[in-house]
Amino acid sequence: MQILEIVIAVLSLLATAYIGLIGYRLTKTFSAKTEKLSHQSLFHQLFRDFNSRYGQVNSFLIQLENHSQNPDYTLENLKADFNLYDKINDYLNICAEEYYWYKEGRLDDKVWTSWQIGMNIWYNKLPILRELWQQEISREGYKSYYLEEGENLFTPFVWVSN
């Protein structure tokens, strides 16, 4: 009778361990799926928000581009136009936030690459934007854009003609 009790106790212990492993596996699977859905939801929210906010400043970038056709237009002219200056700063903040969320792993590489290309097109097209950006990040100003020393949101390049 004692052997039967031992067998029953061992089987009971094995059944409990097996049920525990199943519970652990289900919890782990559910947690991973929940985390993935949460990540996708946040990504979707960020994606819509950034595209919407960019849509609100795009016309101001075009306006700055038009002003930049005038060789006499300077950074001081931009700063004197409070509304345009404010919108161009909004654009820089959007760029910084996109970079921040990319570094946090919340933005897909393809999306970040696409946005970064667009950012660099404007940056390289508008000398006043470059001048403003350099002024913004000087004297530890880069920290207000979530950057570490030596990091930059933009990649300057030289236009090459064939």
C-alpha positions as CSV (number, residue, x, y, z in Angstrom):
1,M,0.0,0.0,0.0
2,Q,2.9,2.3,0.7
3,I,4.3,1.9,-2.8
4,L,0.9,2.9,-4.2
5,E,0.8,6.0,-2.1
6,I,4.3,6.9,-3.3
7,V,3.3,6.4,-7.0
8,I,0.2,8.5,-6.5
9,A,2.2,11.2,-4.8
10,V,4.8,11.2,-7.6
11,L,2.1,11.2,-10.3
12,S,0.4,14.0,-8.4
13,L,3.6,16.0,-8.3
14,L,4.3,15.4,-12.0
15,A,0.8,16.4,-12.9
16,T,1.1,19.6,-10.8
17,A,4.5,20.4,-12.4
18,Y,3.0,19.7,-15.9
19,I,0.0,22.0,-15.3
20,G,2.4,24.6,-13.9
21,L,4.5,24.4,-17.1
22,I,1.4,24.7,-19.3
23,G,0.3,27.7,-17.3
24,Y,3.7,29.3,-17.6
25,R,3.8,28.7,-21.3
26,L,0.3,30.1,-21.8
27,T,1.2,33.2,-19.7
28,K,4.4,33.7,-21.6
29,T,2.7,33.4,-25.0
30,F,-0.2,35.7,-23.9
31,S,2.3,38.2,-22.6
32,A,4.3,38.2,-25.8
33,K,1.2,38.7,-27.9
34,T,0.0,41.4,-25.7
35,E,3.3,43.2,-25.8
36,K,3.4,42.9,-29.6
37,L,-0.1,44.3,-29.9
38,S,0.8,47.1,-27.5
39,H,3.9,47.9,-29.5
40,Q,1.9,47.9,-32.8
41,S,-0.8,50.1,-31.2
42,L,1.8,52.7,-30.0
43,F,3.6,52.6,-33.4
44,H,0.3,53.2,-35.2
45,Q,-0.5,56.1,-32.8
46,L,3.0,57.6,-33.3
47,F,2.9,57.1,-37.0
48,R,-0.5,58.9,-37.4
49,D,0.5,61.7,-35.0
50,F,3.8,62.4,-36.6
51,N,2.4,62.4,-40.1
52,S,-0.5,64.6,-39.0
53,R,1.9,67.1,-37.3
54,Y,4.2,67.0,-40.3
55,G,1.2,67.8,-42.5
56,Q,0.6,70.9,-40.4
57,V,4.1,72.3,-40.9
58,N,4.8,71.1,-44.5
59,S,3.3,74.3,-46.0
60,F,5.6,76.4,-43.7
61,L,8.6,74.5,-45.0
62,I,7.5,75.3,-48.5
63,Q,7.0,78.9,-47.4
64,L,10.6,79.0,-46.0
65,E,11.8,77.4,-49.3
66,N,10.1,80.2,-51.2
67,H,11.6,82.9,-49.0
68,S,15.0,81.2,-49.4
69,Q,14.9,82.0,-53.1
70,N,15.6,85.5,-52.1
71,P,19.4,85.8,-51.5
72,D,18.7,88.6,-49.0
73,Y,16.5,86.4,-46.8
74,T,18.4,85.6,-43.6
75,L,17.9,83.8,-40.3
76,E,17.0,87.1,-38.7
77,N,14.2,87.5,-41.3
78,L,12.9,84.1,-40.3
79,K,13.1,85.0,-36.6
80,A,11.2,88.2,-37.2
81,D,8.3,86.2,-38.7
82,F,7.1,84.7,-35.4
83,N,4.5,82.4,-37.0
84,L,6.9,80.9,-39.5
85,Y,9.7,80.7,-37.0
86,D,7.4,78.9,-34.6
87,K,6.4,76.4,-37.2
88,I,9.9,75.7,-38.3
89,N,10.8,75.0,-34.6
90,D,7.8,72.7,-34.5
91,Y,9.3,70.9,-37.5
92,L,12.7,70.5,-35.6
93,N,10.8,69.2,-32.6
94,I,8.9,66.6,-34.7
95,C,12.2,65.4,-36.2
96,A,13.7,65.1,-32.7
97,E,10.7,63.2,-31.3
98,E,10.8,60.8,-34.3
99,Y,14.5,60.2,-33.6
100,Y,13.8,59.7,-29.9
101,W,11.1,57.1,-30.5
102,Y,13.3,55.4,-33.1
103,K,16.1,55.1,-30.6
104,E,13.5,53.7,-28.1
105,G,12.7,51.0,-30.6
106,R,9.2,52.2,-31.2
107,L,9.6,53.0,-34.8
108,D,10.4,50.5,-37.5
109,D,13.7,50.9,-39.4
110,K,12.0,51.4,-42.7
111,V,9.7,54.1,-41.4
112,W,12.6,55.9,-39.7
113,T,14.8,55.6,-42.8
114,S,12.0,57.1,-44.9
115,W,11.4,60.0,-42.5
116,Q,15.1,60.6,-42.1
117,I,15.5,60.9,-45.9
118,G,12.7,63.5,-46.0
119,M,14.3,65.3,-43.1
120,N,17.6,65.4,-44.9
121,I,16.1,66.6,-48.1
122,W,14.6,69.7,-46.3
123,Y,17.8,70.2,-44.3
124,N,20.1,70.1,-47.3
125,K,17.7,72.2,-49.4
126,L,17.3,75.1,-47.0
127,P,20.5,76.9,-45.8
128,I,18.5,78.9,-43.3
129,L,17.2,75.6,-41.7
130,R,20.8,74.4,-41.4
131,E,21.8,77.7,-39.8
132,L,18.9,77.6,-37.4
133,W,19.6,74.0,-36.5
134,Q,23.3,74.7,-35.8
135,Q,22.2,77.5,-33.6
136,E,19.7,75.4,-31.8
137,I,22.1,72.6,-30.9
138,S,25.0,74.8,-29.9
139,R,26.0,75.2,-26.3
140,E,24.3,72.0,-25.1
141,G,21.1,72.9,-26.9
142,Y,21.3,69.4,-28.5
143,K,20.1,68.0,-25.1
144,S,16.7,69.7,-25.6
145,Y,16.3,67.5,-28.8
146,Y,17.0,64.2,-26.9
147,L,20.5,64.0,-28.5
148,E,23.7,62.9,-26.9
149,E,26.9,64.9,-27.5
150,G,28.0,64.4,-31.1
151,E,24.6,63.1,-32.4
152,N,22.8,64.9,-35.1
153,L,19.3,64.5,-36.6
154,F,20.4,65.5,-40.0
155,T,23.1,64.4,-42.4
156,P,24.6,67.2,-44.5
157,F,25.6,66.2,-48.0
158,V,27.0,68.0,-51.0
159,W,25.0,68.2,-54.1
160,V,26.9,66.6,-57.0
161,S,26.1,67.5,-60.6
162,N,26.9,65.2,-63.5
